[in-house]
Amino acid sequence: MTHSFIRRTAVCLAGFGLIACAPSRVAAPAPAIVTPVSATAPLTSAQRRWVDRTLESLTLRERVGQMVMVWTLGDYTSVGDTMYAQLVRWVEKDKVGGVTMSLGTPIEVAAKLNDLQRRATVPLLVSSDLEPGLLRLESAIYPHYLLETGGATPFPPQMAIAATQRDSDAYDVARIIAREGRAVGIQVNFAPVVDVNNNPSNPVINTRSFGEDPQRVARLSALFVKGALAGGELPTAKHFPGHGDTDVDSHVGLPVVQADIARLSRLELVPFRAAIAAGAAMVMTAHIALPAISGDNTPATLAPQIITGLLRDSLGFAGVTITDAMTMEGVGKGYTTEESSVLAVKAGADILLKPSDPTRAIDAIVKAVETGSIPRARIDAAARHILELKARAGIMDGGQVSLSSLREVVGTPEHRAVAASIAQRAITLLRDRDNLVPMKTTGRALVVQYMPETELRAGKVFASAFRAARPASVGPTVMAKISPAATRDLLDSLSRLADSSAIVVIAPHVRRVEGEGRSAIPPQIAAWIDTIAQRRPTIVVAFGNPYVIRQFPNVQSYAVTYGVEDDLERSAVNALFGLRPITGKVPVSLPGFFTIGDGIQKP
């Protein structure tokens, strides 16, 4: 996409509700409709000229600045807000090369990015974690009323996509996410997660993975990459060389993977090869230790044997390498900002994602070049890589987007229909010993939903849909909620209620949240669920983590949704009452409970 520049003496930030004008040279907003991109096709002559001309114009410090990507929220801020002023300084003074966008509503995200692009000397490469399960641009919620303000299309997690058994879903989801992302000004998606989740105790990957079979993960990852490219967004394969076999969250510690090159070749690296072959523009490194390759417990992000030796030389990846967030404890503990930044560049990283102090990171790398610790050619090569990616993304003329036409793309009924279809087909019934599903029991039904206090909306749709699906004529429905703080008295009271009920439905909402390392139910509550299941007909519908059945092995019926989105809650009710067929098959295993491909089919 190329657009003619228009000269203006001032830019008014109407998108921020303020009039704050500064000299600027901006491009006309891009239309909402974007064209497919490629990370591997040869550059056009115009793109080559732009890359050469831009690189030539940059000083050493500005070239290093291109290698830094800073983080921001997509919330509303005035131009005088302290945090926003700091972000502007990084863009205007340090001339960072990119921004990674976090939570926010589409209009605010687009408005903020448009302003930052106007301020940038070289167009910013904009990224975001748009994995289906993270819903980075889903909506804003006003807690007091639980009122949603609307947002992008929320898709089920990758594991749910795999559970549908329709491989094309991965392509369709990626393409829609890409179209919506580009509409708000995001050119890079930090997805797909190509980690093979073969460790049920993994607290950070879990349902973010397509599953446990490396060949199927590879196939779905490749389709996701192709879908993203078709939608106009540059995909990122992560987390290299594989974060699936860990039981430590790298946000809070350093996981150590005990795998040699033979195991890596037949397991962890299989999806990376497929994603690279499919055209992945970026590969993100993991903050894990791989002593069999690096020789010690140096984080992979800082290990040249892994980034340069394994990724570049062995796998032949020629695209852009990016670190995971440099603020994570997996790489931050034991290193200063200066040390980790220099070591990551030496190891082979082209982009440093979210260093704790971008200015200090840039200064440290410049100093390392000036003292001969890092060759100047290393910086030049990385800056060229990044500029080539910007050219491929079609942002040479500024990366502006239209605040009005994005409404034609983001969160459309057609996109939401695809998400709802996937959610319904993902529901997986793994156990139904007494044929409790579909529910036909007459008499009182007790529905107990478990969720942490932070899950403000969890269960709201499930509860209302359940009441609507079960007519009062078959018996009353009693709803209850418990949290990790549930007292013994409360559980005893619910036990008495359960003993006089015809059927009990328990719905734990247990999703993994990065940095929390929490993907299980508190032991006292899990034990209570297991006790109820031994006395009364009990159905457990697990929202989020599919492995929680090991905490209450006596449940008669067990269904999994892989996530906590509204569509999944609605689909779970449809499945419970036989309003829709149950067709999902689980893409992971849990020894003693279920194996890959298990799933009871119900018409």
N, C-alpha and C positions, 0 to 999 in steps of 0.2 A: 504494500500500500504506500503510495507516495502522494503527498499533498503539497501544494504550493505554499511557501511561507508568506505570511502577511506581517508587515512591519507595524508595530503599535508602540506608542509612547508610554502606554500604561496598561496594566492588567488589573481589572477589578475583580476581586474574589467574591463574586456574588454567591457562589456555591457554598461559601462559609458564612453567609449572612452578614458579611461586613464589607465595607468599601476600603480596601487596602491596596494601594496602587504602587507598582514598581516598574521600572523600565524592563522590557522583555521583548523577546522575539519568539513568536509562537506559531505553531502550525494550525491550520483549520482542523476542527475535530474530525476524527475518523468516523465513518459510518458504523452502525452496529453490526452490519454483515461483514464478516471477515473471510479471507481466503485461506486455503490450506497452506501450511508451512512445511519446510523440510530442513532438517539439521545436517543433512549429508550431501544434498545436491550441490554442484559447483556454484559459486557465487556468480551473479551477473556482472558484467563490466561496470555498471553503475555502482553496484554494491562494493566491488573491489576498490574502485576509485574513492568511495566514501570512507572505507576502512583505512586505506593508505593515507588519505588526506587528514583524517581525524587523528590517527596515531602520530603522524608527523607533528601535529600541532600541540601535542601533550608533553609537558615536562615529565621528568622522572617521577616526581611526587604525584602528579596527576595520573600517570600510568598506574602507579600503585593504588591510587584512589579508585580506579576502575575495578580493582580486585576486591573491594569491600562492599558488602551489601548490609545495610542497616535495617532495623526493625521498627515498625510503627503500627499503631492501632488504626482501624478505619472509623474511629469515632469522630464526632463533631468537636472541633477545637477552633477557637479564635486564632487569628494570626499572631496575637500577642501571648498566647499560652506558652508557659515555660518549656514544656516538653516539645511543643511544635517548633518553637524558636530554636531549640537545640537541633531538631531534625533539619530545619532550614540551614543552619550553620554547617552541618555535615554535607549538605547538598551544594551550597554555594561556596563555602570556604574550602572544605576538604575535597570537594568534587568527587564524592563517592559514586561508584558506578551503578549501584542498584538499591532498591528498597524491597523488603519483604513485608507484605501486608498481613495483618492479623485480623481479629474480629471486627466486624462492622457491617452496616447496612449498605446495599449497593450504591445508592446515590451519594452517601457520605464518602465511601471509598473512592468512587470515581472523581468526586469534587476535589478531594485531598490530593489524589494522584495527578490530576490535571494541573493543580497549582505547583506541585513539586516538579513536574515535567517542564513547566514554564520557567522555573528557576534554574534548571540544570543546563550547564554548558554543553554537555553531551547527553542525549536522551538516556533516561534511567531504564535499566532492565528491572522490571517489576515482577515479583514472584509471590506465591502464597502456597500454604499447605491446603490444597483443595482436594485432599483425599475425600472420598465419598462420606466417610464416617466422621470427619472432623467438622463439617458444616461451617467452615470459616466465615462464609457470608450468608448464613441462614437468615438471621433476623435479630432484631433487638427485642428484649422482653422487659416490660415494666412489672417488677416482682409483685407489687401490692395487688394489682389486678390480674396478674399473669396474662397481660395483654401483649400480643405479638404485633410488631409493626411491619412484618413482611420481609421477604428477602429472596435470596437465590433458591434454586431447587435443592432440597435436601435429599440426598441419596443414601441408601443403606450402605454399611461398610463393605469392604472388598470381600470379606468372607461370606457375607450374604449374597453378593453377586455370584460367587463361585457356587453357592448352594443351589442356585436355580437350575444348574446343569445346562444352561444355554450360554455357550461361550460368547456369542455375539453381544450379550449384555455388557460385557467389559468394554467393547468398542463403543457401544451406544452411550454408555454413561460418560466415558472419557470425552467423547465428542460434544455432548451437551455441556459438561463442565467447562470445556475449552471455549465454547461459544459464549457462555455466560461470563467466564473470566475475562475474555478479550473485550467484551462489551463494557466492563468496568475499568479496563486499563491494565489488566494483568496478563503478561505475555508468557510467564513460566509457571507451570504447575509442579510443585514438589510431590509428584506422584507419577507412576504407581509405586507402592511399597512392593518390592519384589522379594522380600524376605520370606523364607520358607519357615512357617511357624510349626516346628516339630517339637516344641517344648511346651506342654500344657501349663507350666508355671510362669510362662513369659508375661511379665506385667506391663509391657510397653508396646509390643507388636500385636499379639492376640488377634482380634478380629480385623485388624488393619491388613492382615495378610490374606492372600487368595487361598491359603491352605497349607497342607503338609506334603503333598506330592510335588516334587520339584518340576516334573515335566508339565503338570497342569498349571502350576504357578507360572512357569515359563510361557506357556501358550496364552494364558489370560493376560499376563504382563505385556506380551508383544501386541496383543489386540488393543490393550489400553493405550499403549504408545501410539499405535497407528490411529486410533480414534482421536487422541489429543491433537496429533498433527493435522488430521482432517478438519478438526474444529478450529485450527489456527493458533494453537498453543503449543509451546515447547515443553515436552515431558521430561521428568527427572526420575531415573531409577535409583532407588535407595533401599537399604542403607548398606553400602559396600564395606566389607565383603560378605555381609549377611548377619542380621541381628535376630534371627529367629530362634536360635538355640541358646537363649540366655534366660536367667531368672533374676536379673538385676536390671533396673531401669537406668539407662545411661544418663537420664536427667539428674539423677541423684548419686550415681556411683559409676565405677568402671567395670562393666561386665567382661569376663574372660572366657573366650570360646576355645575349647580344647579340641581343635580340628586340624588335621594335617592337610597337605595339598591334595592327597588322594580323596579324602572325604569332601573337601571343598569342591573339587572338580565334579564329583557325582551328585552333589547336593546344593550347597549354597550358591555356587557360581553358575549353575544351569540357567536360572531365570535372568541373571545379569547378561549372560551371552545372548539370550533371546531378545532382551530389551534393547541391547546395543545393536543387534542385527536389524531390529525393527525400526531403528532410527532415533533412539533416545538422544536428546540434545545434551543432557547433563547426567552425571552420576554423583550422588551425594555419599560422602564417606560416613562411616559409623564411628562413634566414640566407644569402640570395643577394643580389647586387647586380643591379639592372635599370636601367641608366642611361637607357635610352630613355624610361622612365616617371618616375623620380625625378630625373633630370638629373645624377646623379653616382653614385658607388659606395657610397652609404649602404646598409647592409643593409636588405632589404625590411622586416624586423621593426621598424626604426626610421624608416621612411619613410611619412609621412602620405599621400603621393600614391598609395601602393600599398594600405595597409590601409584608410584612409578613402575615398580617391578611387576606387580600382579595385574593391576588395572590397565596401565598403558602398554607395557611390553608383552605380557602374556595374553591378555584379552584383546589387545589391539584397539582400545578405546581412543578415539581421536577427538572427542568432543570436549566440553568444558567440565572440569572437576570442581566440585563445591563441597565445603565442609558442612557438617551439621552445625547447629548453633554453637558458637564458641563459648557461650555462657553456661553450657551444660557441665555438670560436675564430672562427667565422664572424661572430659578433656581439660576442664578448668582447674581441678584440684591438683595442686603441686606445681602449677605453672603460672607465671605472671602473664598479663595480656601480651606484653612484648615477646616473651619466650614462646608462647603457644602460636602467636601469629607468624613469627619467623620460622619456627619449626614446620608449621603447616605448609608454608610456601616452599621451603626446602624439600619437603616430602613430595610435592607435586600438585598442591591445591592451586587452582586458578582464582577461586573466589572464597573469601572468608565470610561466612554467614554470621551476622550478629555478634561481632566482637564486643566485649564489655565496654571498651572505650575505643571507638573507631579512630579517633585522632592519634591516640598513642600507638595503635596497631600500625597505622600508616607510617608514622614517624620511625617506628622500630624497623620496619622493612626497608625504608629509605636508607636508614643508617647502616643496615646490614649490607646493602648494595654498595654504599660508599666505602665501606671498610673491606669489601671483597668477600664477605661471608656468603652473599647471594650473587650469582652472576647477573649482570645487567641483561643478558640475553634471556634469562628466565622470566624477568619482568616483562620484557618486550613481547615474548611469546604469549604470556598469559593475557596481557592487554589486547593483543591481536585476536586471540581466541574469543574474548568477551565482545569486542567490537564486531567481529564476524557474526556472533550470535545476535547482536542487536540488529545488524543488517538483515539477517534471516527473519527476525521477528517483524520486520517492516516498520521500524520506529525511527528510521534515519531522520525523518522530518519532525519528530517531536513527541509521538506517542499519545496525543490528545484523543479523548473519546467524547462522544455526545451524551450529555446528561438526559436528553429527551428520548433519543432512539434506543437507549439501553433498555427502556421499558418494553420494547418490542421483542427482547431476547431473554431477559433475566426473569426466571420464575414463571414462564408461560404455562398455560394449561396443558399444552402438548408435552412439555418437559416433565411436568408434575405427574402426568399420566404414566410416563415411562417409569418414573420412580415408584409409583404406587404398584404398578404391575410387577416390578422386580421384588418389592417388599412382600407381595402376596405369594409369589412363587418361591421365595426363599424360606418360608416357614417350614421347619423340619421337625417331624415327630419321631423321636428316637426310642420311646418306650410307651407301650399302652397295654399293660398286662391284662387288665380287666375290661378292655374295650370301653373306657370312659369317654373317648373321643370318637365321634362327635357327642357332645353333652346332651343327654336325654333324661337325666335324673330329675325326678320330681321331688318336691320338698325344698327345705331351705338350702341355699348355696352361700357359703362363707368365702369371700374373696379377700385375701390378705396380700397387700402390696408392700414389699420391702424396698426402701431406697434411702441413700444418704441424704442428709439435710440439704445438701447443695443441689440436689435434683429437684428444682422448683416445679418443673412441669411434668416430670415423669409420672406416668400412670393416669394422667387426666383423661386422655383420649380412651385408654383401655377401660377405665371405669365407666365412662358414659356409654361407650359402645357395648360393653357387657350388659349393662342394664337394658339397653334398647333391644339387644338380641334375645334376652331371656324374659319372656312374658310373665307377668305377675301370676297368671293362672296356673303355672307349673310350680310356683312356690316363691317365697320372698328371697331377695338377694341382699345380703349384708356386706357392706364394704368396710374395710379397716386398713389403716396404714401403720407401719412400724418403721423405725429408723435404727441405726446402730445403738442408740441410747435407750432402746426399749427395756423397760424394767421387768423384773421377774413377775411382779404383780400383773402387769399388762399381758405378758405371755400366758400366765395362768388363766387369766380371764378369757383370752382368746381360745385357750385349750378347752375350756368348758363350753364355749360357744361352738367350737368345732365338733365336740362330742355329740351335740344335739343337732348337727347339720347333716343333710343327706350327702353333700359333697363339699370338698374344700378345694379351692383354687388358690395357689400361692404364686405370686408374680414378683420375683426378685429382679430389681434393676441394678445390674452390676456391670458397668462398663469400665474399661481401662481409661485412665486419665493420666496423660504424661506428667511426670514429676511427682505423682502421688504413690505409684507402686502398689495401688490397691485394686485388686481384681477378684476379691473373694468376699464371702459373707462372714460376719463375726461368728466365732465358734458357738457362742451360746444361742444365737438365732438359728444357725444351721442345725444344731442339735435339736432345737425345738421343732423345726420343720420335719426332721427325720422321725421324731416321736409321733407327731400328728399323722404322718404317712403310715406308720405301723398300726394306727388305730382306726383311721377313717379313709374312705376313698379320696385320694389326693392327686390333683394334677398340678405340676409345676411348669410354668411358662417362664423360661429364663430369658430376660431381656438383657442382651449384652454378652457377657462371657459364657460360651457354651460348655465350659468344663466344670461348672459349679456343681453338677450332679454328684461328683465324688464327695461332696460335703453332706449329702443326704441320700445315701444309696438305696433307701427303702421306698422311695416314691414309686407309685404304680404307673404313672404317666408323666412323660417328660418331653416338652417341646422347647425348641430354641428359635430365637429370632435374630441373634447376632448383633442387635443394636437396640437403641431406645427411641428411635424417631417415631413421630405420630403415625406414619404409614405402617410401620411395623406393629404398633400397638393395635391399630385398626385391623390389620391383616391377621393378627393372632386371634382376635375375637371371631373373625370370619372362619378361621380354621377350627376353633374350639366348637362352634355350633354347626359346622358342616355347611356354612353358607358359601364357601369356596373350597375347591379341592386342596388337599395337602400333598405337595409334590417334591418338596425340598430334600436334598441329600447332603449330609454333612461332609465338608471337605477336609476334616481333621479327624484324629482318633484320640481315644482315651482308653488305654488298656483296662480291660475288665468291665467297660461300660459301652463303648461303641467303637466302630472302625470306620475308616474312610469309605464313603458311599452308602453308609447306613441311612435309612429314612423310611418310615412306614408310610405307604401311600394310601390316602383316603379319598374317595370320590366326593 
